[in-house]
Amino acid sequence: MSKETISDNKLKQPLEEMSSKDKMINGSAWMTGGSILSRLLGALYIIPWMAWMGNQSIAESANALYTIGYTPYALFLNIATAGVPSAIAKQVSYYNSLNEYEISRNIYKKGLQIMAVTGIVSALIMYVAAPFIAASSPNVSVDNATQVIRSLSWALLIIPCMSVTRGYIQGHHIMKYSAISQFIEQLARVIFMLAAVYLIRQVWNGSVVNAVAASTFAAVIGAVFSIGYLFYIIWRKKPELDERAAQSLNKITISTNEIFKSIIRTAIPFIIIGSGITLFQMIDQFTFQQIMTQVSNLSPKQIVNHYGVASGNVNKLIMIVISFGGSMAITAVPLISELIAKNDLKKIAHQISDSLQLFSFIMLPASIGMMIVAEPLYTVFYGQSDLGTTALQVASFMSLFLGLFVLMGSTMQAANQTRSALWALVIGLVVKLATQYPMLAWAGTNGMFISNIFGFGVTVLLMLWKMYKVTRFDMGLILRRVLLMLILTLAMAIVTFAVKELLYLMMDSENSRTSALLVMAISAGSGGIVYMYGSLKTRLADRLLGARVTGLRTKLHIK
């Protein structure tokens, strides 16, 4: 059995035979699959959810109220989890690579204790601070916003322990169970949410705020099901984990206090950088209403609805593609941490190069493709909206920078370049603050996305430059391959746009969800085929995904 991973009988080959690149592809595939399915559920539920809430105006107000609760919750969630699971995954992978499995187990046990405490503290703070957060957010009723925010605080009691368990499993390079738990969490959440809204609004004719509060409380239900599954996996793998612990070299001795300090020291930077996107969103939440009141002619209710469309609806959709960057980051952290333990700088450079190329290979066509099909995509989920379409187009381009930030932020921390990563984030936040007012004044609601592009753009450039100076990864190779990806993406974009416009000429109505679904599926599918063919024809896919692609090309008769 592998010394570096928990064995899985369903795997066709022992993981110790897999290269770092194979582990990255395999792990990213699992995490991306789980994440995308979860994000799709998180976006699809909105269709019946808004329909059951009431008419279009009521549904939009309910959605804005929901978003107001979730943005601060995301920040408190990052605080409560203290950078877990990535911090725990980094520690576990590091000591596993040194054959010190008993220390890894102790880190997990102590991590559970820390997470239980931070969860309770964060839940209390969020509950108490809810009125202040509500008063500082775009809303019509402070009391309603307070109720929604408080309903989410209960989830903070469970999710931290769930996160540390995920991190422990990820530290053994087994991403499957973490991905499955993520999907279970989202599925249970959506089922409870839809059932609650249907009963409250359609059966009992209850208030909108109670329906929204029940929807946000669904996070608790999802967490319960997810942590139950993870504990079951730990119980099922206990014999293997016990065997690993018995094989520990025990050459390193770490006291309980040292373990606590190690977890906290590793976790604090992860929490700050992991909260990067949320911090940018909090700037929007606390400044959007005030700035738009000064620079626009929108009414208070229109401002709230605009915020709900941009920060709620659009963000749900772009997070589907951003999740790929997060999945790669989750996979990369234990891999790079393992290489750091072995002091293998050359392989670290190769790992970073592989990560950036794989990221670009997926994210470039995904983000540009979403930008082109923004109109039918938004219509399918939320109904036809010029505001929503334009916002999604700008946000789709922004998703490239957000995804790269997630990947590079975790990569730098795994490579022990935390201070530089923190400074890059701080500078990006300053740029965001400096450009927020002028961009909102110039571009209206879309200005919040444009200021994000400036802020995250500066941050990722600083991160890339720092990692290049440290590892000297092959920048020339990356640029050449990214250029080829851009050419293939351009070809894909032209085909996707042409097919979309042709289909709209043939359709009776652009406002129909059914028509929009057909347009989106056919045009995106056509563009996807072009990109896939181009990547196979140029052998780009072979270089990035390995020998498994060769068989696919042979079956498709592509020489």
C-alpha positions as CSV (number, residue, x, y, z in Angstrom):
1,M,0.0,0.0,0.0
2,S,1.1,3.5,-0.6
3,K,3.0,5.4,2.1
4,E,1.5,8.6,0.9
5,T,-2.2,7.9,0.5
6,I,-5.1,6.0,1.9
7,S,-5.6,3.1,-0.5
8,D,-8.8,2.7,-2.4
9,N,-9.6,-0.7,-3.8
10,K,-11.5,0.9,-6.7
11,L,-8.4,2.6,-8.0
12,K,-6.8,0.7,-10.9
13,Q,-3.3,1.6,-9.9
14,P,-1.6,2.4,-6.6
15,L,-1.4,6.1,-6.1
16,E,2.3,5.9,-5.2
17,E,2.9,5.2,-8.9
18,M,1.1,8.3,-10.0
19,S,3.2,11.4,-10.8
20,S,2.3,14.8,-9.3
21,K,0.8,15.7,-12.7
22,D,-1.4,12.6,-12.6
23,K,-2.5,13.3,-9.0
24,M,-3.3,16.9,-10.0
25,I,-5.4,15.8,-12.9
26,N,-7.1,13.0,-11.0
27,G,-7.7,15.1,-7.9
28,S,-8.9,18.1,-9.9
29,A,-11.3,15.9,-11.9
30,W,-13.0,14.7,-8.7
31,M,-13.1,18.1,-7.0
32,T,-14.2,19.8,-10.2
33,G,-16.9,17.3,-10.8
34,G,-18.2,17.6,-7.2
35,S,-17.9,21.3,-7.2
36,I,-19.6,21.9,-10.6
37,L,-22.5,19.6,-9.7
38,S,-22.9,21.4,-6.4
39,R,-22.7,24.8,-8.1
40,L,-25.2,23.7,-10.8
41,L,-27.6,22.6,-8.0
42,G,-27.0,26.0,-6.3
43,A,-27.9,27.8,-9.5
44,L,-30.8,25.6,-10.7
45,Y,-32.8,25.7,-7.5
46,I,-33.4,29.4,-8.1
47,I,-35.9,28.6,-10.9
48,P,-38.6,27.0,-8.7
49,W,-37.5,29.0,-5.7
50,M,-38.3,32.3,-7.3
51,A,-41.5,31.0,-8.9
52,W,-42.8,29.8,-5.5
53,M,-41.9,33.1,-3.8
54,G,-44.4,35.1,-5.8
55,N,-44.4,37.5,-8.7
56,Q,-41.2,38.9,-10.4
57,S,-40.9,41.9,-8.0
58,I,-41.4,39.8,-4.8
59,A,-39.0,37.1,-6.1
60,E,-36.2,39.7,-6.9
61,S,-36.6,41.3,-3.5
62,A,-36.4,37.8,-1.8
63,N,-33.3,37.0,-3.8
64,A,-31.6,40.2,-2.8
65,L,-32.5,39.5,0.9
66,Y,-31.0,36.0,0.5
67,T,-27.8,37.4,-1.0
68,I,-27.5,40.0,1.9
69,G,-27.5,37.1,4.3
70,Y,-25.1,34.9,2.5
71,T,-22.2,37.4,1.8
72,P,-21.4,38.1,5.5
73,Y,-22.0,34.4,6.3
74,A,-19.3,33.4,3.7
75,L,-16.9,35.7,5.6
76,F,-17.8,34.3,9.0
77,L,-17.6,30.8,7.6
78,N,-14.0,31.5,6.5
79,I,-13.2,32.8,9.9
80,A,-14.8,29.8,11.6
81,T,-13.0,27.3,9.5
82,A,-9.7,29.1,10.0
83,G,-8.4,28.2,6.5
84,V,-9.5,24.6,6.8
85,P,-9.4,22.3,4.9
86,S,-6.4,23.5,3.0
87,A,-4.3,24.2,6.1
88,I,-5.0,20.8,7.6
89,A,-4.4,19.2,4.2
90,K,-1.0,20.9,4.0
91,Q,0.0,19.7,7.4
92,V,-1.2,16.2,7.0
93,S,0.4,15.8,3.6
94,Y,3.7,17.2,4.9
95,Y,4.0,14.7,7.8
96,N,2.7,11.8,5.7
97,S,5.5,12.4,3.2
98,L,7.9,12.0,6.2
99,N,6.2,8.7,7.2
100,E,5.0,10.4,10.4
101,Y,1.4,9.2,10.2
102,E,0.7,9.4,14.0
103,I,1.5,13.2,13.9
104,S,-1.0,13.6,11.0
105,R,-3.7,11.8,13.1
106,N,-3.0,14.0,16.1
107,I,-3.2,17.1,13.9
108,Y,-6.7,16.0,12.8
109,K,-7.8,15.4,16.4
110,K,-6.5,18.7,17.6
111,G,-7.9,20.4,14.5
112,L,-11.4,19.2,15.5
113,Q,-11.0,20.7,18.9
114,I,-9.9,24.1,17.5
115,M,-12.7,24.1,14.9
116,A,-15.4,23.3,17.5
117,V,-14.3,26.4,19.5
118,T,-13.9,28.8,16.5
119,G,-17.3,27.6,15.3
120,I,-19.1,28.5,18.5
121,V,-17.3,31.9,18.8
122,S,-18.0,32.8,15.1
123,A,-21.7,31.8,15.4
124,L,-22.1,33.9,18.5
125,I,-20.4,36.9,16.9
126,M,-22.4,36.6,13.7
127,Y,-25.7,36.3,15.7
128,V,-24.9,39.4,17.8
129,A,-23.6,41.5,14.9
130,A,-26.5,40.7,12.6
131,P,-28.3,44.0,13.2
132,F,-25.2,46.0,12.4
133,I,-24.5,44.0,9.2
134,A,-28.1,44.4,8.1
135,A,-28.1,48.1,8.7
136,S,-25.0,48.5,6.5
137,S,-26.3,46.4,3.6
138,P,-28.5,47.3,0.7
139,N,-31.9,46.5,2.1
140,V,-35.4,47.8,2.6
141,S,-36.0,46.3,6.1
142,V,-33.2,45.9,8.7
143,D,-35.3,43.5,10.8
144,N,-35.9,41.2,7.8
145,A,-32.2,41.2,6.9
146,T,-31.3,40.6,10.6
147,Q,-33.5,37.5,10.8
148,V,-32.0,36.0,7.6
149,I,-28.4,36.6,8.8
150,R,-29.1,35.1,12.2
151,S,-30.7,32.0,10.6
152,L,-27.3,31.3,8.9
153,S,-25.3,31.6,12.1
154,W,-26.3,28.1,13.3
155,A,-24.5,26.5,10.4
156,L,-21.2,27.8,11.8
157,L,-21.6,25.3,14.7
158,I,-21.2,22.3,12.4
159,I,-19.3,23.3,9.2
160,P,-15.9,23.9,10.9
161,C,-15.6,20.3,12.1
162,M,-16.8,19.2,8.6
163,S,-14.1,21.2,7.0
164,V,-11.3,19.9,9.1
165,T,-12.4,16.3,8.3
166,R,-12.4,17.2,4.6
167,G,-8.9,18.5,5.0
168,Y,-7.7,15.4,6.7
169,I,-9.0,13.3,3.8
170,Q,-7.5,15.6,1.2
171,G,-4.1,15.5,2.9
172,H,-4.0,11.8,1.9
173,H,-4.5,12.8,-1.7
174,I,-8.0,11.2,-1.9
175,M,-10.3,13.9,-3.3
176,K,-13.2,11.6,-4.1
177,Y,-14.8,11.5,-0.7
178,S,-14.4,15.3,-0.2
179,A,-16.1,15.8,-3.6
180,I,-18.9,13.5,-2.8
181,S,-19.5,15.1,0.6
182,Q,-19.7,18.5,-1.1
183,F,-22.4,17.2,-3.4
184,I,-24.3,15.6,-0.6
185,E,-24.2,18.9,1.4
186,Q,-25.6,20.9,-1.6
187,L,-28.2,18.3,-2.5
188,A,-29.6,18.1,1.1
189,R,-29.5,21.9,1.3
190,V,-31.4,22.4,-1.9
191,I,-34.1,19.8,-1.1
192,F,-34.8,21.3,2.3
193,M,-34.8,24.8,0.9
194,L,-37.3,24.1,-1.9
195,A,-39.5,22.1,0.4
196,A,-39.5,24.9,3.0
197,V,-40.3,27.6,0.5
198,Y,-43.1,25.6,-1.2
199,L,-44.7,24.9,2.2
200,I,-44.3,28.4,3.6
201,R,-45.3,30.4,0.5
202,Q,-47.6,28.1,-1.5
203,V,-49.3,25.9,1.2
204,W,-49.3,28.1,4.3
205,N,-49.2,31.5,2.6
206,G,-46.4,32.6,5.0
207,S,-44.3,35.7,4.8
208,V,-41.4,36.2,2.3
209,V,-38.9,36.8,5.1
210,N,-39.8,33.5,6.8
211,A,-39.3,31.7,3.5
212,V,-35.9,33.3,2.9
213,A,-34.8,32.6,6.5
214,A,-35.8,28.9,6.1
215,S,-33.9,28.9,2.8
216,T,-30.7,30.1,4.5
217,F,-31.2,27.8,7.4
218,A,-31.0,25.0,4.9
219,A,-27.2,25.4,5.2
220,V,-27.4,23.7,8.6
221,I,-29.3,20.7,7.1
222,G,-26.7,20.3,4.3
223,A,-23.8,20.4,6.8
224,V,-25.4,17.7,9.0
225,F,-25.7,15.3,6.1
226,S,-22.2,16.1,4.8
227,I,-20.4,15.7,8.1
228,G,-22.3,12.4,8.7
229,Y,-21.0,11.0,5.4
230,L,-17.4,12.2,6.2
231,F,-17.5,10.6,9.7
232,Y,-18.7,7.4,8.1
233,I,-15.7,7.4,5.7
234,I,-13.3,8.0,8.6
235,W,-14.9,5.1,10.4
236,R,-14.8,2.8,7.4
237,K,-11.1,3.7,6.8
238,K,-10.1,3.3,10.4
239,P,-8.3,-0.1,10.0
240,E,-6.1,1.4,7.2
241,L,-5.5,4.6,9.2
242,D,-4.5,2.5,12.3
243,E,-2.1,0.5,10.1
244,R,-0.5,3.7,8.9
245,A,-0.2,5.0,12.4
246,A,1.5,1.7,13.5
247,Q,4.1,2.1,10.7
248,S,5.0,5.7,11.7
249,L,8.8,6.3,12.0
250,N,8.2,8.3,15.2
251,K,11.4,10.2,14.7
252,I,9.7,13.5,15.2
253,T,8.1,14.4,18.5
254,I,5.6,17.3,18.7
255,S,3.8,18.3,21.8
256,T,0.1,19.2,21.9
257,N,0.9,22.9,22.2
258,E,3.2,22.7,19.2
259,I,0.4,21.0,17.2
260,F,-2.0,23.7,18.2
261,K,0.5,26.4,17.3
262,S,1.3,24.7,14.0
263,I,-2.3,24.5,13.0
264,I,-3.1,28.1,13.9
265,R,0.1,29.4,12.3
266,T,-0.7,27.6,9.1
267,A,-4.4,28.4,9.2
268,I,-4.5,32.1,9.8
269,P,-3.0,33.0,6.4
270,F,-5.3,30.6,4.7
271,I,-8.3,32.2,6.3
272,I,-7.2,35.7,5.1
273,I,-6.4,34.7,1.6
274,G,-9.3,32.2,1.4
275,S,-11.6,35.1,2.3
276,G,-10.2,37.2,-0.5
277,I,-13.2,37.0,-2.8
278,T,-15.6,37.4,0.1
279,L,-13.7,40.5,1.3
280,F,-14.1,42.1,-2.2
281,Q,-17.8,41.2,-2.0
282,M,-18.1,42.8,1.4
283,I,-16.7,46.0,0.0
284,D,-19.5,45.9,-2.6
285,Q,-22.1,45.1,0.1
286,F,-21.1,48.0,2.3
287,T,-20.5,50.6,-0.4
288,F,-22.8,49.8,-3.3
289,Q,-26.0,51.3,-2.0
290,Q,-24.3,54.5,-0.7
291,I,-22.3,55.1,-4.0
292,M,-25.2,54.2,-6.3
293,T,-27.5,56.6,-4.4
294,Q,-25.0,59.4,-5.3
295,V,-24.1,58.5,-8.9
296,S,-27.4,57.1,-10.3
297,N,-31.1,58.0,-10.5
298,L,-32.2,54.6,-9.3
299,S,-34.7,54.3,-6.5
300,P,-33.8,52.6,-3.2
301,K,-35.7,49.5,-4.2
302,Q,-34.1,49.4,-7.7
303,I,-30.6,49.7,-6.1
304,V,-31.4,46.7,-3.9
305,N,-32.7,44.7,-6.9
306,H,-29.6,45.6,-9.0
307,Y,-27.4,44.5,-6.2
308,G,-29.4,41.2,-6.0
309,V,-29.0,40.6,-9.7
310,A,-25.2,41.3,-9.8
311,S,-24.1,39.9,-6.4
312,G,-26.6,37.1,-6.2
313,N,-27.8,35.8,-9.6
314,V,-24.6,36.5,-11.6
315,N,-22.3,35.3,-8.9
316,K,-24.1,32.0,-8.6
317,L,-23.4,31.4,-12.3
318,I,-19.8,32.5,-12.5
319,M,-18.9,30.5,-9.4
320,I,-19.6,27.4,-11.6
321,V,-16.5,28.1,-13.6
322,I,-14.5,29.7,-10.8
323,S,-15.0,26.4,-8.9
324,F,-12.4,24.8,-11.3
325,G,-9.7,27.1,-9.9
326,G,-10.8,26.2,-6.4
327,S,-10.7,22.5,-7.2
328,M,-7.2,22.8,-8.6
329,A,-6.1,24.8,-5.5
330,I,-7.4,22.1,-3.2
331,T,-5.5,19.4,-5.1
332,A,-2.3,21.5,-5.5
333,V,-1.9,22.3,-1.8
334,P,-1.0,18.8,-0.5
335,L,1.0,18.1,-3.6
336,I,3.2,21.1,-3.2
337,S,3.4,20.7,0.5
338,E,4.7,17.2,0.0
339,L,7.4,18.5,-2.5
340,I,8.4,21.2,0.0
341,A,9.0,18.5,2.6
342,K,11.3,16.8,0.2
343,N,12.9,20.1,-0.8
344,D,12.4,19.4,-4.5
345,L,12.4,22.9,-6.0
346,K,12.6,21.6,-9.6
347,K,9.4,19.5,-9.2
348,I,7.7,22.4,-7.5
349,A,8.4,24.6,-10.6
350,H,7.0,21.8,-12.8
351,Q,3.9,21.5,-10.6
352,I,3.2,25.3,-10.8
353,S,3.7,25.2,-14.5
354,D,1.3,22.2,-14.9
355,S,-1.3,23.9,-12.7
356,L,-1.2,27.2,-14.6
357,Q,-1.5,25.4,-18.0
358,L,-4.3,23.2,-16.9
359,F,-6.1,26.2,-15.4
360,S,-5.8,28.1,-18.6
361,F,-6.8,25.1,-20.7
362,I,-10.2,24.9,-18.9
363,M,-10.9,28.5,-17.7
364,L,-10.2,30.4,-21.0
365,P,-12.9,28.6,-23.0
366,A,-15.2,28.3,-20.0
367,S,-15.2,32.0,-19.2
368,I,-15.2,33.3,-22.7
369,G,-17.9,30.8,-23.7
370,M,-20.1,31.9,-20.8
371,M,-19.6,35.5,-21.9
372,I,-20.9,34.7,-25.3
373,V,-23.9,32.7,-24.2
374,A,-24.7,35.1,-21.3
375,E,-28.1,36.1,-22.7
376,P,-29.6,32.6,-23.1
377,L,-27.8,31.4,-19.9
378,Y,-29.2,34.1,-17.7
379,T,-32.7,33.7,-19.3
380,V,-32.8,30.0,-18.5
381,F,-32.1,30.6,-14.8
382,Y,-33.7,33.9,-14.0
383,G,-35.7,35.1,-17.0
384,Q,-34.8,37.6,-19.7
385,S,-33.0,40.7,-18.4
386,D,-30.8,43.2,-20.2
387,L,-29.2,44.1,-16.8
388,G,-28.5,40.4,-15.9
389,T,-27.1,39.7,-19.4
390,T,-24.7,42.6,-19.4
391,A,-23.6,41.9,-15.8
392,L,-23.0,38.2,-16.6
393,Q,-20.9,39.2,-19.6
394,V,-18.6,41.4,-17.5
395,A,-18.5,39.0,-14.6
396,S,-17.6,36.1,-16.9
397,F,-14.4,37.9,-17.9
398,M,-13.8,38.7,-14.2
399,S,-14.0,35.0,-13.4
400,L,-10.6,34.4,-15.0
401,F,-9.0,36.7,-12.4
402,L,-10.9,35.3,-9.5
403,G,-10.1,31.7,-10.4
404,L,-6.4,32.5,-10.9
405,F,-6.4,34.2,-7.5
406,V,-7.9,31.2,-5.8
407,L,-5.3,28.9,-7.4
408,M,-2.2,31.1,-6.9
409,G,-3.2,32.1,-3.3
410,S,-3.3,28.5,-2.2
411,T,-0.2,27.6,-4.2
412,M,1.9,30.4,-2.6
413,Q,0.8,29.3,0.9
414,A,1.7,25.7,0.2
415,A,5.1,26.8,-1.1
416,N,5.7,28.8,2.1
417,Q,5.3,32.2,0.4
418,T,2.5,33.4,2.7
419,R,3.7,36.9,3.4
420,S,4.0,37.8,-0.2
421,A,0.6,36.4,-0.9
422,L,-0.9,38.5,1.9
423,W,0.8,41.6,0.6
424,A,-0.5,40.9,-2.9
425,L,-4.1,40.6,-1.5
426,V,-3.8,43.8,0.6
427,I,-2.6,45.7,-2.5
428,G,-5.5,44.3,-4.5
429,L,-8.0,45.3,-1.9
430,V,-6.6,48.9,-1.9
431,V,-6.9,49.0,-5.7
432,K,-10.5,47.7,-5.4
433,L,-11.4,50.4,-2.9
434,A,-9.7,53.1,-5.0
435,T,-11.6,52.2,-8.2
436,Q,-15.0,51.3,-6.7
437,Y,-16.5,54.8,-6.8
438,P,-15.2,55.8,-10.3
439,M,-16.2,52.5,-11.8
440,L,-19.7,52.5,-10.4
441,A,-20.1,56.1,-11.5
442,W,-18.8,55.2,-15.0
443,A,-20.4,51.8,-15.6
444,G,-23.2,51.6,-13.1
445,T,-23.9,48.2,-11.5
446,N,-21.2,46.6,-13.6
447,G,-18.6,48.9,-12.0
448,M,-18.4,46.5,-9.1
449,F,-17.1,43.8,-11.4
450,I,-14.7,46.1,-13.2
451,S,-13.2,47.3,-9.9
452,N,-12.8,43.6,-9.0
453,I,-10.9,43.0,-12.3
454,F,-8.5,45.8,-11.4
455,G,-8.0,44.6,-7.8
456,F,-7.6,40.9,-8.6
457,G,-5.6,41.7,-11.7
458,V,-2.9,43.4,-9.7
459,T,-3.0,40.7,-7.0
460,V,-2.5,37.8,-9.4
461,L,0.3,39.6,-11.3
462,L,2.2,40.1,-8.0
463,M,1.6,36.5,-7.0
464,L,2.8,35.2,-10.4
465,W,5.9,37.4,-10.4
466,K,6.8,36.3,-6.9
467,M,6.4,32.5,-7.7
468,Y,8.5,33.0,-10.8
469,K,11.3,34.6,-8.8
470,V,11.2,31.8,-6.3
471,T,10.9,28.7,-8.5
472,R,11.9,30.0,-12.0
473,F,9.1,28.0,-13.6
474,D,9.2,27.9,-17.4
475,M,7.4,31.1,-18.3
476,G,8.2,30.8,-22.0
477,L,6.5,27.4,-22.2
478,I,3.4,28.6,-20.4
479,L,3.1,31.7,-22.6
480,R,3.5,29.6,-25.8
481,R,0.8,27.2,-24.7
482,V,-1.5,29.9,-23.5
483,L,-1.2,31.6,-26.8
484,L,-2.3,28.4,-28.6
485,M,-5.2,28.1,-26.1
486,L,-6.2,31.7,-26.9
487,I,-6.2,30.9,-30.6
488,L,-8.4,27.8,-30.0
489,T,-10.7,29.9,-27.7
490,L,-11.1,32.5,-30.4
491,A,-12.1,29.9,-32.9
492,M,-14.6,28.5,-30.4
493,A,-15.9,31.9,-29.6
494,I,-16.6,32.7,-33.3
495,V,-18.5,29.5,-33.8
496,T,-20.4,29.8,-30.6
497,F,-21.5,33.4,-31.4
498,A,-22.4,32.6,-35.0
499,V,-24.5,29.6,-34.0
500,K,-26.2,31.6,-31.2
501,E,-27.2,34.4,-33.5
502,L,-28.4,32.0,-36.2
503,L,-30.6,30.1,-33.7
504,Y,-32.1,33.4,-32.4
505,L,-33.1,34.3,-35.9
506,M,-34.9,31.0,-36.2
507,M,-36.6,31.1,-32.8
508,D,-39.9,32.8,-32.2
509,S,-39.0,34.5,-29.0
510,E,-35.8,35.4,-27.1
511,N,-37.8,35.5,-23.8
512,S,-38.8,31.9,-23.7
513,R,-36.8,29.8,-21.3
514,T,-37.2,26.7,-23.5
515,S,-35.8,28.6,-26.5
516,A,-33.0,30.0,-24.5
517,L,-32.1,26.5,-23.2
518,L,-31.9,25.2,-26.8
519,V,-29.9,28.2,-28.0
520,M,-27.5,27.9,-25.0
521,A,-27.0,24.1,-25.3
522,I,-26.6,24.0,-29.1
523,S,-24.3,27.0,-29.4
524,A,-22.2,26.1,-26.4
525,G,-22.0,22.5,-27.6
526,S,-20.9,23.6,-31.1
527,G,-18.1,25.8,-29.6
528,G,-17.1,23.1,-27.2
529,I,-16.7,20.6,-30.1
530,V,-14.5,23.1,-32.0
531,Y,-12.3,23.6,-28.9
532,M,-12.0,19.9,-28.2
533,Y,-11.1,19.1,-31.8
534,G,-8.5,21.9,-32.0
535,S,-6.9,20.8,-28.7
536,L,-6.7,17.2,-30.0
537,K,-5.5,18.1,-33.4
538,T,-2.7,20.3,-32.1
539,R,-1.8,17.6,-29.5
540,L,-2.3,20.3,-26.8
541,A,-4.6,18.0,-24.9
542,D,-2.0,15.2,-25.0
543,R,0.7,17.4,-23.4
544,L,-1.7,18.6,-20.6
545,L,-3.8,15.6,-19.9
546,G,-1.3,12.7,-20.7
547,A,-1.5,9.5,-22.6
548,R,-5.2,8.9,-21.8
549,V,-6.1,11.5,-24.5
550,T,-4.2,9.6,-27.2
551,G,-6.8,6.8,-27.0
552,L,-9.6,9.3,-27.4
553,R,-8.0,10.9,-30.4
554,T,-7.5,7.5,-32.0
555,K,-11.2,6.6,-31.5
556,L,-12.2,9.9,-33.0
557,H,-9.8,9.3,-36.0
558,I,-8.0,12.6,-35.4
559,K,-4.5,12.4,-36.7
